[in-house]
Every structure is written in C-alpha cells, then in structure tokens.
C-alpha cells in the first residue's frame, strides 16, 4: 500500500488563533496579529518538513485508519514552538495524534508574528493529514 502524505500541502490551511517551553506569567499570546508567524522557508518548506519527518504509525496503517489531526501550538516572540496540543484528533487513532505532536515538537524556530511592529507570541493551528493510498 502506498503511503501518501501529499494532501498535507492541500490541507495546510492555517488559522492564526507554541518543544515544551511555557509562557511566562503575564505574557500575552495573540490570536490576531498584523503579520502571521512564518516557518523558515515558508509554507511549502513546512509541508516538506512534515512529509519528511512524519512516520505513519504501523498500527494505523494496518487498521487502515486515516484522517486529519488538528493541532494548535504557540510560536513565541523568540520563534520557539511550545504548548503543542490536539484540538481534534484522527478518529480511533491515538498513535496518529501522538505522531503529529512529535513532528511539531521537531519544528525549528520560526519567524514570529508581529503586532504593532513588535515580535509577539501567537497561536498557530495546523492540520496534519494521515492518508493511505
């Protein structure tokens, strides 16, 4: 069975709404900014990173489980990623959800969002698609 993750490119609709760093007390995390955060190299580079690093769980492949895992994370004003969470997981596939979290925690530092000309921490939502051809 051929594994296809190309739908990641098509499904990278991004809503601005970030490893395991917690925001400091009193730090504002924006849901709306003037400029959204950018993955190094842009959206295409992010899709390639996900495709390269995502490993379809064997249990999911054997059970033919497919779907989208909707994630949310914070991109801090220094570009680091933390607070990675699942908003809605792949039905009946905890292994897929765990794999999506693992890959996001591998992300390099981003170009952070800007508000009023300053770098700010912001939320970022990202769907990760698990699809078997």
DOGU-911390 format. One record per residue: residue in one letter; residue number from 1; x, y, z of N, C-alpha, C, CB in turn. Coordinates in steps of 0.1 Angstrom, whole numbers, m for minus. Glycine has a CB too. Layout:
BEGIN
+------+-----+-------+-------+-------+-------+-------+-------+-------+-------+-------+-------+-------+-------+
: type : seq :    nx :    ny :    nz :   cax :   cay :   caz :    cx :    cy :    cz :   cbx :   cby :   cbz :
+------+-----+-------+-------+-------+-------+-------+-------+-------+-------+-------+-------+-------+-------+
:    A : NUM :     X :     Y :     Z :     X :     Y :     Z :     X :     Y :     Z :     X :     Y :     Z :
...
+------+-----+-------+-------+-------+-------+-------+-------+-------+-------+-------+-------+-------+-------+
This chain:
BEGIN
+------+-----+-------+-------+-------+-------+-------+-------+-------+-------+-------+-------+-------+-------+
: type : seq :    nx :    ny :    nz :   cax :   cay :   caz :    cx :    cy :    cz :   cbx :   cby :   cbz :
+------+-----+-------+-------+-------+-------+-------+-------+-------+-------+-------+-------+-------+-------+
:    X :   1 :     8 :   m12 :     0 :     0 :     0 :     0 :     9 :    12 :     0 :    m9 :     0 :    12 :
:    X :   2 :     6 :    22 :    m9 :    15 :    33 :   m10 :    10 :    44 :     0 :    14 :    39 :   m24 :
:    X :   3 :    19 :    49 :     7 :    17 :    60 :    17 :    17 :    73 :    10 :    27 :    59 :    29 :
:    X :   4 :     6 :    81 :    12 :     6 :    94 :     5 :     3 :   105 :    16 :    m5 :    94 :    m6 :
:    X :   5 :    12 :   114 :    17 :    10 :   125 :    26 :    10 :   138 :    18 :    21 :   125 :    36 :
:    X :   6 :     8 :   137 :     5 :     8 :   149 :    m3 :    m4 :   158 :     0 :     8 :   145 :   m18 :
:    X :   7 :   m14 :   152 :     6 :   m26 :   161 :     9 :   m22 :   171 :    20 :   m37 :   152 :    14 :
:    X :   8 :   m11 :   169 :    26 :    m6 :   179 :    36 :    m5 :   193 :    30 :     8 :   175 :    43 :
:    X :   9 :     0 :   193 :    17 :     1 :   205 :    10 :   m12 :   212 :     8 :     8 :   203 :    m3 :
:    X :  10 :   m22 :   204 :     4 :   m35 :   209 :     1 :   m43 :   213 :    14 :   m43 :   199 :    m7 :
:    X :  11 :   m39 :   206 :    25 :   m46 :   208 :    37 :   m40 :   218 :    47 :   m48 :   195 :    44 :
:    X :  12 :   m30 :   225 :    42 :   m23 :   234 :    51 :   m30 :   248 :    52 :    m8 :   236 :    46 :
:    X :  13 :   m43 :   247 :    54 :   m50 :   259 :    57 :   m46 :   263 :    71 :   m66 :   258 :    55 :
:    X :  14 :   m43 :   276 :    72 :   m37 :   280 :    85 :   m46 :   290 :    92 :   m23 :   285 :    83 :
:    X :  15 :   m49 :   288 :   104 :   m56 :   298 :   112 :   m47 :   303 :   123 :   m69 :   292 :   118 :
:    X :  16 :   m46 :   316 :   124 :   m39 :   322 :   135 :   m47 :   322 :   147 :   m34 :   337 :   132 :
:    X :  17 :   m48 :   318 :   155 :   m58 :   318 :   166 :   m53 :   324 :   179 :   m61 :   304 :   169 :
:    X :  18 :    36 :   273 :   212 :    35 :   273 :   205 :    42 :   260 :   207 :    37 :   283 :   200 :
:    X :  19 :    85 :   224 :   216 :    91 :   218 :   224 :    84 :   221 :   237 :   104 :   220 :   222 :
:    X :  20 :    86 :   224 :   247 :    78 :   223 :   260 :    81 :   235 :   268 :    82 :   210 :   267 :
:    X :  21 :    83 :   247 :   262 :    85 :   259 :   269 :    72 :   265 :   273 :    94 :   269 :   261 :
:    X :  22 :    70 :   269 :   285 :    57 :   275 :   290 :    58 :   290 :   289 :    54 :   270 :   304 :
:    X :  23 :    48 :   297 :   285 :    49 :   312 :   285 :    50 :   317 :   299 :    36 :   318 :   278 :
:    X :  24 :    58 :   328 :   301 :    59 :   334 :   314 :    46 :   340 :   318 :    71 :   345 :   313 :
:    X :  25 :    44 :   341 :   331 :    32 :   347 :   337 :    31 :   361 :   331 :    32 :   347 :   352 :
:    X :  26 :    19 :   365 :   327 :    17 :   378 :   322 :    20 :   380 :   308 :    25 :   388 :   330 :
:    X :  27 :    26 :   370 :   301 :    29 :   371 :   287 :    16 :   369 :   279 :    40 :   361 :   283 :
:    X :  28 :    14 :   379 :   270 :     2 :   378 :   262 :     5 :   369 :   249 :    m3 :   392 :   257 :
:    X :  29 :    m5 :   361 :   246 :    m4 :   352 :   234 :   m15 :   357 :   225 :    m5 :   337 :   238 :
:    X :  30 :   m11 :   362 :   214 :   m21 :   368 :   205 :   m28 :   358 :   196 :   m14 :   378 :   196 :
:    X :  31 :   m41 :   361 :   193 :   m48 :   353 :   184 :   m49 :   360 :   170 :   m62 :   350 :   189 :
:    X :  32 :   m48 :   373 :   171 :   m48 :   381 :   158 :   m36 :   390 :   158 :   m62 :   390 :   158 :
:    X :  33 :   m29 :   390 :   147 :   m17 :   398 :   146 :   m17 :   405 :   133 :    m4 :   389 :   148 :
:    X :  34 :    m7 :   415 :   131 :    m6 :   422 :   119 :     1 :   413 :   108 :     2 :   435 :   121 :
:    X :  35 :    11 :   405 :   113 :    18 :   396 :   104 :    18 :   382 :   111 :    32 :   401 :   101 :
:    X :  36 :    14 :   372 :   104 :    14 :   358 :   110 :    28 :   353 :   111 :     5 :   349 :   101 :
:    X :  37 :    31 :   343 :   120 :    44 :   337 :   120 :    47 :   329 :   108 :    45 :   328 :   133 :
:    X :  38 :    60 :   328 :   105 :    64 :   321 :    92 :    74 :   310 :    96 :    70 :   331 :    82 :
:    X :  39 :    71 :   298 :    90 :    81 :   287 :    91 :    93 :   291 :    82 :    74 :   273 :    87 :
:    X :  40 :   105 :   287 :    86 :   116 :   290 :    78 :   115 :   284 :    64 :   129 :   285 :    84 :
:    X :  41 :   115 :   293 :    54 :   113 :   288 :    40 :    99 :   288 :    35 :   118 :   274 :    39 :
:    X :  42 :    89 :   292 :    44 :    75 :   293 :    41 :    67 :   280 :    42 :    75 :   298 :    26 :
:    X :  43 :    55 :   281 :    37 :    45 :   270 :    39 :    49 :   258 :    31 :    32 :   275 :    34 :
:    X :  44 :    55 :   259 :    19 :    60 :   247 :    12 :    71 :   240 :    20 :    65 :   252 :    m2 :
:    X :  45 :    80 :   248 :    26 :    90 :   241 :    34 :    85 :   234 :    46 :   101 :   252 :    38 :
:    X :  46 :    74 :   240 :    52 :    68 :   234 :    63 :    61 :   221 :    59 :    57 :   243 :    70 :
:    X :  47 :    55 :   221 :    48 :    48 :   208 :    43 :    59 :   198 :    40 :    40 :   211 :    30 :
:    X :  48 :    70 :   202 :    34 :    81 :   192 :    31 :    87 :   187 :    44 :    92 :   199 :    23 :
:    X :  49 :    88 :   195 :    54 :    93 :   191 :    67 :    84 :   181 :    74 :    95 :   203 :    77 :
:    X :  50 :    71 :   183 :    73 :    61 :   174 :    79 :    62 :   161 :    71 :    47 :   180 :    78 :
:    X :  51 :    62 :   161 :    58 :    62 :   149 :    50 :    74 :   141 :    52 :    61 :   153 :    35 :
:    X :  52 :    86 :   148 :    54 :    98 :   141 :    56 :    99 :   134 :    70 :   110 :   151 :    55 :
:    X :  53 :    94 :   141 :    80 :    95 :   136 :    94 :    84 :   128 :    99 :    97 :   148 :   102 :
:    X :  54 :    72 :   129 :    92 :    60 :   121 :    97 :    61 :   106 :    94 :    48 :   127 :    92 :
:    X :  55 :    60 :    98 :   104 :    60 :    84 :   101 :    46 :    78 :   104 :    71 :    76 :   110 :
:    X :  56 :    40 :    73 :    94 :    26 :    67 :    96 :    27 :    56 :   106 :    20 :    63 :    82 :
:    X :  57 :    20 :    56 :   117 :    21 :    46 :   127 :    16 :    32 :   120 :    11 :    49 :   139 :
:    X :  58 :    24 :    22 :   123 :    22 :     9 :   118 :     8 :     4 :   121 :    32 :    m2 :   123 :
:    X :  59 :     4 :     6 :   134 :   m10 :     2 :   138 :   m21 :     9 :   130 :   m12 :     5 :   153 :
:    X :  60 :   m19 :    21 :   127 :   m29 :    29 :   119 :   m29 :    24 :   105 :   m25 :    44 :   120 :
:    X :  61 :   m17 :    21 :    99 :   m16 :    16 :    85 :   m23 :     3 :    84 :    m2 :    15 :    81 :
:    X :  62 :   m20 :    m6 :    94 :   m26 :   m20 :    94 :   m42 :   m19 :    95 :   m20 :   m28 :   105 :
:    X :  63 :   m46 :   m10 :   104 :   m61 :    m8 :   106 :   m67 :     1 :    95 :   m63 :    m3 :   120 :
:    X :  64 :   m59 :     6 :    86 :   m64 :    15 :    75 :   m71 :    27 :    81 :   m73 :     7 :    66 :
:    X :  65 :   m65 :    33 :    92 :   m71 :    45 :    98 :   m65 :    57 :    91 :   m67 :    45 :   113 :
:    X :  66 :   m74 :    66 :    88 :   m70 :    78 :    81 :   m77 :    90 :    87 :   m73 :    77 :    66 :
:    X :  67 :   m73 :   102 :    84 :   m80 :   114 :    89 :   m70 :   126 :    91 :   m88 :   111 :   101 :
:    X :  68 :   m76 :   136 :    96 :   m69 :   149 :    99 :   m67 :   150 :   114 :   m76 :   161 :    93 :
:    X :  69 :   m56 :   154 :   118 :   m53 :   157 :   132 :   m51 :   172 :   133 :   m40 :   149 :   138 :
:    X :  70 :   m60 :   179 :   140 :   m60 :   194 :   141 :   m52 :   197 :   153 :   m74 :   200 :   142 :
:    X :  71 :   m41 :   204 :   151 :   m32 :   208 :   162 :   m32 :   223 :   164 :   m18 :   203 :   159 :
:    X :  72 :   m27 :   227 :   176 :   m26 :   241 :   180 :   m13 :   242 :   188 :   m38 :   246 :   188 :
:    X :  73 :    m6 :   253 :   186 :     7 :   255 :   193 :    10 :   270 :   194 :    18 :   247 :   187 :
:    X :  74 :    19 :   273 :   203 :    23 :   287 :   204 :    37 :   289 :   198 :    24 :   291 :   219 :
:    X :  75 :    38 :   300 :   190 :    51 :   304 :   185 :    54 :   317 :   193 :    51 :   307 :   169 :
:    X :  76 :    65 :   316 :   201 :    69 :   327 :   209 :    76 :   338 :   202 :    78 :   322 :   221 :
:    X :  77 :    77 :   349 :   208 :    84 :   361 :   202 :    98 :   358 :   198 :    83 :   373 :   211 :
:    X :  78 :   104 :   348 :   204 :   118 :   344 :   200 :   118 :   333 :   189 :   126 :   339 :   212 :
:    X :  79 :   106 :   329 :   185 :   105 :   320 :   174 :   103 :   305 :   178 :   116 :   321 :   165 :
:    X :  80 :   105 :   302 :   192 :   104 :   289 :   196 :    89 :   284 :   196 :   110 :   287 :   210 :
:    X :  81 :    88 :   271 :   195 :    75 :   265 :   195 :    72 :   258 :   208 :    74 :   255 :   183 :
:    X :  82 :    60 :   259 :   214 :    57 :   252 :   226 :    42 :   250 :   227 :    62 :   260 :   239 :
:    X :  83 :    38 :   244 :   238 :    23 :   242 :   241 :    16 :   235 :   230 :    17 :   255 :   244 :
:    X :  84 :    22 :   225 :   224 :    16 :   218 :   213 :     5 :   209 :   219 :    27 :   209 :   206 :
:    X :  85 :    m7 :   210 :   212 :   m19 :   203 :   217 :   m27 :   198 :   205 :   m27 :   211 :   227 :
:    X :  86 :   m36 :   188 :   208 :   m45 :   183 :   198 :   m58 :   190 :   200 :   m47 :   168 :   199 :
:    X :  87 :   m64 :   197 :   190 :   m77 :   202 :   191 :   m88 :   192 :   187 :   m79 :   214 :   181 :
:    X :  88 :   m85 :   184 :   177 :   m93 :   173 :   173 :   m85 :   162 :   166 :  m105 :   178 :   163 :
:    X :  89 :   m85 :   151 :   171 :   m76 :   140 :   166 :   m82 :   132 :   155 :   m72 :   131 :   178 :
:    X :  90 :   m73 :   123 :   150 :   m78 :   113 :   140 :   m87 :   103 :   147 :   m66 :   106 :   133 :
:    X :  91 :   m99 :   101 :   142 :  m108 :    92 :   149 :  m102 :    78 :   151 :  m121 :    90 :   141 :
:    X :  92 :  m102 :    73 :   163 :   m98 :    60 :   167 :   m83 :    58 :   165 :  m105 :    49 :   159 :
:    X :  93 :   m75 :    69 :   165 :   m61 :    67 :   162 :   m52 :    76 :   171 :   m58 :    70 :   147 :
:    X :  94 :   m51 :    72 :   183 :   m42 :    80 :   193 :   m28 :    80 :   188 :   m43 :    74 :   207 :
:    X :  95 :   m23 :    69 :   181 :   m10 :    69 :   176 :    m7 :    80 :   166 :    m7 :    55 :   170 :
:    X :  96 :   m17 :    82 :   157 :   m16 :    93 :   147 :   m15 :   107 :   154 :   m28 :    93 :   138 :
:    X :  97 :   m23 :   109 :   164 :   m23 :   121 :   172 :    m9 :   123 :   178 :   m34 :   122 :   182 :
:    X :  98 :    m4 :   113 :   184 :     9 :   113 :   191 :    20 :   116 :   181 :    12 :   100 :   198 :
:    X :  99 :    19 :   111 :   169 :    29 :   113 :   158 :    29 :   127 :   154 :    27 :   103 :   147 :
:    X : 100 :    17 :   133 :   152 :    15 :   147 :   148 :    22 :   156 :   159 :     0 :   151 :   147 :
:    X : 101 :    20 :   153 :   172 :    26 :   161 :   182 :    41 :   160 :   182 :    21 :   157 :   196 :
:    X : 102 :    46 :   148 :   179 :    61 :   145 :   179 :    67 :   154 :   168 :    64 :   131 :   177 :
:    X : 103 :    61 :   154 :   156 :    67 :   161 :   145 :    66 :   176 :   147 :    59 :   158 :   132 :
:    X : 104 :    56 :   181 :   153 :    55 :   196 :   155 :    66 :   200 :   165 :    41 :   200 :   160 :
:    X : 105 :    69 :   191 :   175 :    79 :   194 :   185 :    93 :   194 :   179 :    78 :   184 :   196 :
:    X : 106 :    94 :   189 :   167 :   107 :   189 :   160 :   109 :   202 :   152 :   108 :   177 :   150 :
:    X : 107 :    99 :   210 :   150 :   100 :   222 :   142 :   112 :   231 :   147 :    87 :   230 :   143 :
:    X : 108 :   119 :   237 :   137 :   129 :   247 :   141 :   122 :   260 :   145 :   138 :   249 :   129 :
:    X : 109 :   130 :   269 :   149 :   125 :   282 :   153 :   118 :   289 :   141 :   135 :   291 :   159 :
:    X : 110 :   107 :   296 :   143 :   100 :   303 :   133 :   104 :   318 :   133 :    85 :   301 :   134 :
:    X : 111 :   100 :   325 :   123 :    99 :   339 :   123 :    86 :   343 :   130 :   100 :   346 :   108 :
:    X : 112 :    87 :   349 :   142 :    75 :   351 :   150 :    65 :   361 :   144 :    78 :   356 :   164 :
:    X : 113 :    53 :   361 :   149 :    43 :   371 :   144 :    47 :   385 :   149 :    29 :   367 :   150 :
:    X : 114 :    40 :   395 :   142 :    43 :   409 :   146 :    29 :   415 :   149 :    50 :   416 :   135 :
:    X : 115 :    29 :   424 :   159 :    18 :   432 :   162 :    23 :   446 :   166 :     9 :   426 :   174 :
:    X : 116 :    18 :   456 :   159 :    22 :   470 :   161 :    37 :   471 :   160 :    18 :   474 :   176 :
:    X : 117 :    43 :   464 :   150 :    57 :   465 :   147 :    66 :   457 :   156 :    61 :   479 :   147 :
:    X : 118 :    61 :   450 :   166 :    69 :   442 :   175 :    66 :   427 :   174 :    66 :   447 :   190 :
:    X : 119 :    77 :   419 :   176 :    75 :   405 :   176 :    67 :   401 :   189 :    89 :   398 :   176 :
:    X : 120 :    57 :   392 :   186 :    48 :   388 :   197 :    46 :   373 :   197 :    35 :   395 :   196 :
:    X : 121 :    42 :   367 :   208 :    38 :   353 :   208 :    24 :   351 :   203 :    39 :   347 :   223 :
:    X : 122 :    22 :   341 :   195 :     9 :   339 :   189 :     5 :   324 :   188 :     8 :   345 :   175 :
:    X : 123 :    m7 :   321 :   187 :   m12 :   308 :   185 :   m12 :   305 :   170 :   m27 :   306 :   190 :
:    X : 124 :   m10 :   292 :   167 :   m10 :   288 :   153 :   m17 :   274 :   152 :     5 :   287 :   147 :
:    X : 125 :   m26 :   272 :   144 :   m34 :   260 :   142 :   m29 :   253 :   129 :   m49 :   262 :   141 :
:    X : 126 :   m27 :   240 :   130 :   m22 :   233 :   118 :   m28 :   219 :   117 :    m7 :   232 :   118 :
:    X : 127 :   m35 :   216 :   106 :   m40 :   203 :   104 :   m29 :   194 :    98 :   m53 :   202 :    95 :
:    X : 128 :   m28 :   182 :   103 :   m18 :   172 :    97 :   m27 :   160 :    92 :    m7 :   168 :   108 :
:    X : 129 :   m25 :   157 :    79 :   m33 :   147 :    73 :   m26 :   134 :    73 :   m37 :   151 :    59 :
:    X : 130 :   m33 :   123 :    77 :   m29 :   109 :    76 :   m37 :   103 :    65 :   m29 :   102 :    90 :
:    X : 131 :   m31 :    99 :    54 :   m38 :    93 :    43 :   m30 :    82 :    37 :   m42 :   104 :    32 :
:    X : 132 :   m37 :    71 :    34 :   m31 :    59 :    28 :   m37 :    58 :    14 :   m33 :    46 :    36 :
:    X : 133 :   m28 :    56 :     4 :   m33 :    53 :   m10 :   m34 :    39 :   m12 :   m24 :    60 :   m20 :
+------+-----+-------+-------+-------+-------+-------+-------+-------+-------+-------+-------+-------+-------+
